[in-house]
Amino acid sequence: MKKLLSVAGVALLTVLAAVFAFGQPAHAAAGFSVANGRLYDANGTEFVMRGVSHAHTWYAQQTSSFANIKALGANSVRVVLSSGDRWTRNTASDVANVISLCKANKLICVLEVHDTTGYGEQSGAITLDRAVDYWLSIASVLQGQEKYVIVNIGNEPYGNQGYATWATDTGNAIKRLRSGGLTHTIMVDAPNWGQDWSFTMRDNAGTVFAADPQKNTVFSIHMYGVFDTAAEITDYLGRFRTAGLPIVVGEFGFNHSDGNPDEDTIMAYSQANGIGYLGWSWSGNGGGVEYLDMVTNFDPNQLTSWGQRIFNGANGIKATAKEASVYAGTTPPTTTPPTTAPPTTLPPTTPPPGGCTASYTIVNSWQGGFQGEVKVTAGAAAITGWSARWTFASGQTVTQSWNATISGSGATYTARNVDYNGRLGAGASTSFGFIGSWNGSNAIPAVTCTAS
């Protein structure tokens, strides 16, 4: 389960003393590398993380999660591990199996030690130095996997106390990993339960980056209640981009006990600026944040509203993830996808003032099945909710949907907005999708839209 964040009052803002400019680093010969604030895979192709965290250390039997996460479009997975200090240790053989599962499913593995969470404030939490001991103890299964593995030294390595030494401790941890023979890209989390409200990571990132002999370090910010406005999100991420320092959103959610993060801006700004993101988390949350589960009981057919949002929503994983080029030409682990048919759209009518219209598109079609999409557009005035209705004439049925709640009565189906896409400005649009079945013909129905 995710440790509940404990966030103190937001500190006074400080400004960067200088803008750091970094040129092309000495690349790790066989794996990921960093240059000019961007992450590149072993082929020299830019890689932007689009994935989620999976709590492997507490649910080690859920090995099918890797394939299920991939099937929903992710290109990476952040895997929770334990050094054995707070939870059951993940052995070298177990970590080797995790890596093999990532590779089999064409995912980039971001491996993290969770025992550091909230050090200085959380009882039992370990130091980054102790986390390095763990990484070096399993170095034999990490070495040779630099094309597929990124090492996230320790999750949220400080709470809201004692974090002043974050930069020194993080720099020393990186140096020890390099001295121990690990040439992987290293990811480092911010203090303050990962949220860096004190700007300790932001203002010391250049020093930490320079401490890495390989200049192959990526910074990870966790965005929960501290990042509840667009201005806070764009300012924080934008400063790293301006400084030429690599940044990813290593965790975020659509809600949290410490506030309501602006996930729409997190995802939109990340997509517009080539910044990776890893949502929290696949399934198995406890301690009052069960609502952060993306699927219910590890079942990929039971996506929650958060799961629908991050996988299938605007700027989500399905629409924006690009598989790492190191997997090009390898045999996919899943069956051959259906043949894609040219999109067919029934044009919408002119939207009335204050109302909405909807258009129906067949995106893909294969024998016995198809993927449909409906685009909803507000009229001349903003709306706060909508529903779309259509009646199939050829016996089609809907079997799965996303970005809407769909119900059927005979051949008639009604789709209603979910919590994050009901409000539309004048002339604005949103869309939802579904998988359906057909037999004989697949005629396009007329769709009506009702605003609320």
N, C-alpha and C positions, 0 to 999 in steps of 0.2 A: 504494500500500500504506500501511497505517497505521503510523506511527512507533511502535516499541515504547516503552512508558512506562518512565521511569526514576524510581522513587519513593524518596525518602529516608525515613528513619525518621520516624514520625508525630510532629509537633511537639506540645508541651504545649498543651492546649486553653485557649482564651481565651473570654471571654464578650463579648457585644455590650455596648458602653458605653451604648448608648441604643437605644430602639425608635423607628424612623422611621415616621411616618404621613404618607401622601401622599394628597391629595384628587384630584379630577378635574383632569387636566392639560389644557393647550391641545392639542387633537387635531390631527393632520395632517389637513388638509381632505379629502384624496382617498384615504387609505390606512389601514393598520392604526394602532392607537393603544393606549396603556396607561392604565389607571385602576385605582387601589386594588389593585395587584398582579395584575391580570388583563389579558389581551390581547384586543382587540376588532377585528373586521374593519371594512371601510369602511361596512358597514350598521349598525354598532353592536352586532353580535351577537358574543358571546364565542366565541373560537376557541381550541381546545386542540389543539396539534400532536400528531399520531399519524403518524409517518413513519420514514424510514430515510435514511441517507447513501448517496450514489451517487458513486463516484470518477470523475467525468466527465473530469477533466483528463488522466487516464492512459488512459481508455477512451472517447475522444470519439466513436468509431464506434458505440458501444452506445446509440444514440438510442432504440431500442425499449424500453429499461429504464424510461423514464418511464411508458409505457402499462402495462407489466407490473407496476410498483410500484403504480400506481393500481388495476389489476385485482384485486390482492390486498387492497385496502381502504384504503390509505393516503390521508390528506388533505394530506400535505406531503412534500417531499423536500429533503434538505440536499445541495447540489451542491458538490462539491470543484472549486475553480478554482485557477489559478496566476497569479501576477503576472508570471511570466517570470524571476524571480530564481533559482529552484531547478529549475523544470520548464518545459516549453513554455508560453508565455503564451497564455491564453485571450483572444482578441481581442474587441473590442466586438461584431462581427457574430456571433461564436460565442456570446457571452453572450446576445445578443438572440434567437438561435435556441433556447437553453436555456429562456429565459423563455416563448417561444412554445410549446415542448413542454409546459412546466408548465401553461400556460393551456389548451392543447388537451385536456389530460387532467385538468383541474379539480384541479390540485395547487397548493398554495402553495409557492413557490420560496424556500428559505433558501440564499442564496449565500454561500460562505465562501472566503477566501484561505488556502491551506494552507501557503504559504511561511514563515509566522511560527512554525510548529510548533517548540517547544523553544528559542526564542531565549535566548541567554545560555549555553546548554549544547550545543545542536546546531549543528554547523558548517554555515555557509551560511544559517541562519535569518535572516529579516529582521525589522525592527522594525514595530510597529503603525503608526508614522508612514509607513513605506515602503508598507505595505498601503493606507493612505489615499491615497497617490499613485495607486495602481492604480485604486481606486474612482472617484476624481475623473477619471481619464483615460477612463473608460467611462461617465461620468455621463449622457451623452446617451441611452444605451439603457436606463438605469435610471429616469430621470425619466419620469413618466407611468405607471409600473408599480407605484405604491405600493399598489394594491389586491391585488397578487399576489406581491410580492417583499419579503422581509426580508433586510437586509444584516448578515451575521455578519462583523465586521471582519477577524478573523484567528483561525485555528485554534490553540488551545493556545499562547498568545503568549509564554509563558516556560516554561523547564524548572524545575529546582530550584536555579538560581543567578540572582542579580540581579533577583529578582522584587519587591523592595521598592518599586520605582517603578511597579508595575502600575497602581495607582489613578490616579496623575498622568498616566501615559502613555495610559491608556484614556480618561480624561476629556478630554485634549487631542485624541485621535483623534476622539472624538465631536464636539467643537466644530469641528474642521476639516471634517468631513463636512457638518455643518449650514451652516457658512460657505460651503461649496462648492455648496450648493443641494439636498442630499439630505434629503428630509423623511420617508423611510421609517422604519419601526421598525428600530432597530439592535439586534443581538444581540452581546454581548461574552462571550468565553470566560474561564475562570479560569486563573490561572497554575498552576505545578507540573504541567505536562503536562495541564492542564485539570482536575486533581482537587482542587486547593485544600486539600491537607492542612495547609498553614500558616494557613488561614482568612483569607488576605489579601483575597480577593474578598468573602467573607462579612462581614467586619468593616469593609470600606470601600465596600460596595455603595451605601449611602445617599449618600455623598459623590459617587460616580460618577453615580448617578441624577440628583442635583441639578445636576451639571455639564452635563447635556443641556438646552439651552434649550427643547426641546419636551417634556421629561419623557416620552420615548418610547423607552426603552431596556429590553431584556430581558436577564437574566443567564443564562448557560449553564454548567452544571456537567457534567463528564464523569465517569462513575461506572464505575470498573474495580476493581482490587484494594484501593484505599483504602476502598471502600464494600462490605465483605464481611459486614456485620451489619445487621440491621434497625434497631438503635438508631442507628447512624451515619447511615443514610439518612434516617430520619424526623426526626432532630434537625437535620440540615443543611437539608433542604427545609422543615421546619416553621418554622425561624427566619426564612426569607424570607417565608413566609406570614404569620407574626405581625407582621413589620415592614411588611407591605403592599408588598413589593417583588416584581416579576415574576421567576419562575425557571422554567427548563425543564431537563430532562435532555438535553443536546445530543448526548451520545454515551453508550452503555453496551453491554455485551455479557454473555454468560452465563458467560464464562470469560476469563482473561487471564494473561499471563506473570508479572504482578506479584501475582496472587492471584485468588480466585474471588468475583466480585461477586454480591450477592444480587439477581438479576434479578427474582425473584418479588416481593420487597418493593418494588423500584423501580417495577414496573408497577402493583402493587396500590395503593401509597400515591399514586402519580401520578393514578391513576384516581379514587380516593376524594377527592382534594383539587384536582381540576381543573388538574393540572400537565401540561404537554406533555412528550413524550419523542420522541427521534429515535435509533433504534438504529444501531449500526455493524456491518456495512455490507452493501449489496446483494450485491456480488460483486467478485472481483479482488484480494482481500487477498494479501499476500506477507510475507516477512520473519519467518516463523514463526507468524503469526497467521491462517493460511489458514482455521482452524476458525471464524473470525468471518464467513465468507461465509454469506449467507442462502440463496442459490441457487448451484448449481454451474454454472460457465461461463456465467453470465448467462442461464441457462435457467429460466424461471419454473415449468416442470414438474418441476424437480429441486430442490425445497426441501430444505435441510439440516435437521437437528434444531433448530438455532438459528432458521432461517427458519420452521419450523413453530411454534416456541414464540412468536416475537414476532408473527407474523401471525395464527395460529389458536388460540393458547393462551389461558389465563385472563387477563383484563385486557389482551388483545392488540389489535392494530390492527383486525382484522376486526370484533371485537365492540364496540369503543369509539370508533372514528374517526367524526367527523361532518364532512361536506364543508363547506367555507367557504361562507357564505351568498351571497357575491358571485358564485358560479357558479349560483345558482338560476335556472332557466328557460333555461339555455344548452343547446345540443344535446350530448348525451353522445357521446364518441368511440367507444363500443363498441356492439355490437348490443343489441337489446331483450332484457332478462332474461326468463327463463321465468316463466310464470304460477305464483304461489304457491298451493299447496293448503293447506288447514287441516292443522296437525300431527296426526298419528295416532300414538298410542303404545300399545304393548302393556305393561300394568302389570307391574312386576317382582314376583317372589315375595318373601316375607319372607327377609331375608338370614340365613343360619345363622351362629352364632358362629365368628369366625375366617375366614369365607369372604367371598364377594362375590356380588352379583347384578348383572344388566345389563338395561336396558330399551332397546328399539329404537323410534326415531321417524322417520317420514318428514317432513322439514322442508319441502321443496319438491318439486313434481312437475311435469313438463312432458312433452310428447310424446316418448317414447323415452328419457327420462332422469329422474333424481331426485337429491335430496340427502338422505342419511340421517345419523342421529346415534345413537350408542349411549352411554348413561349407565351408568357403572360405580360401584357403591356398596359400600363395605366393610361387613362385618357388625359383630358386637359387639366385635371385636378389630381392632387395626391390622394392615395387610398391607404387605408390601414389594414386591409386584408382582402383576400380574394378566394373565389372558388371557380373551378372550371369543370364543365360537364360535357360528355359526349356519349353517343350510343353506337356501338359496333353493329354493322349490318351483316357481317360475314362470320359470326361465331368466335371472334377473337376474344382472348381473355388476358388480363394483367396478372402477372405472377410475382413481380418484385418492383419496388419503386424507390426513388430517392428525391429529396428536396420537396416533397409534398406528402400529405396523408391521403391515400386513395382508397375509396370504398366502392363496392360494386353491388348493383341490384339487377340481376339478369344481365342484359347486354349493356346497361347504362352504368357509366362510371362517373364518380365525382371526386375531384382532387381539390384539397384545401391546403392553403399555405401552412408552413411550419413556422416556429416562432421567429426565425431569423430572416425570412424573406416575404413577410406579409406587407410591410410598409414600403410603398413605392411612390417616388415623386412623380409629378406630372410628366408623362411621356416615358418614364423609366420602365425597364423590363427585368424580368427574372425568368428562370426556366426550371422545369423539373423533368425527370426522365423515368422510364420504366422498361421492364422486360415483359414481353407478351408472347402468346402463342397464337398460331393461326393454322387453318386447314382449308386448302382449296383456293382461297383468295384473301387478300389483305387490303381491302378498300380503306381509304382515308375518310374518317368521319368528320362531320362538322363539329366544331367546338364552340360552346358559349362560355362567357366569362361574367361573373357577378362580383362586383366590388362590395366591400363592407367598410 
